[in-house]
Amino acid sequence: MAELLSETEISEALNKLPYWQRAGDALERTAELADFPQAIAVVNRVAEIAESVDHHPDMDIRWRTVTFRCSTHSAGGITAKDVSLAEQIDGTIAAL
């Protein structure tokens, strides 16, 4: 099982993830894309990444706005897996 990050480790991770914030026991980012098809394309790519690493974020799609929440439910909070997935989500959005 993945180990929870300390408060210091979470703060350090958020310093490297400028689009993310802490939302309780999760990392959260909202991204506004150009249009609905682009939002769906991002969600589809993130789904592929999530499947490949067997770690799945919560995703909420509202027209062209997508909110991602990363938390390791089995560990009860934020782990290195969430930080890594957040970095990959950022890369996916930046590649547009």
Secondary structure, DSSP 8 states (H G I E B T S, - for coil): ---B--HHHHHHHHHT-TT-EEETTEEEEEEE-SSHHHHHHHHHHHHHHHHHHT---EEEEETTEEEEEE-BTTTTB-BHHHHHHHHHHHHHHHT-
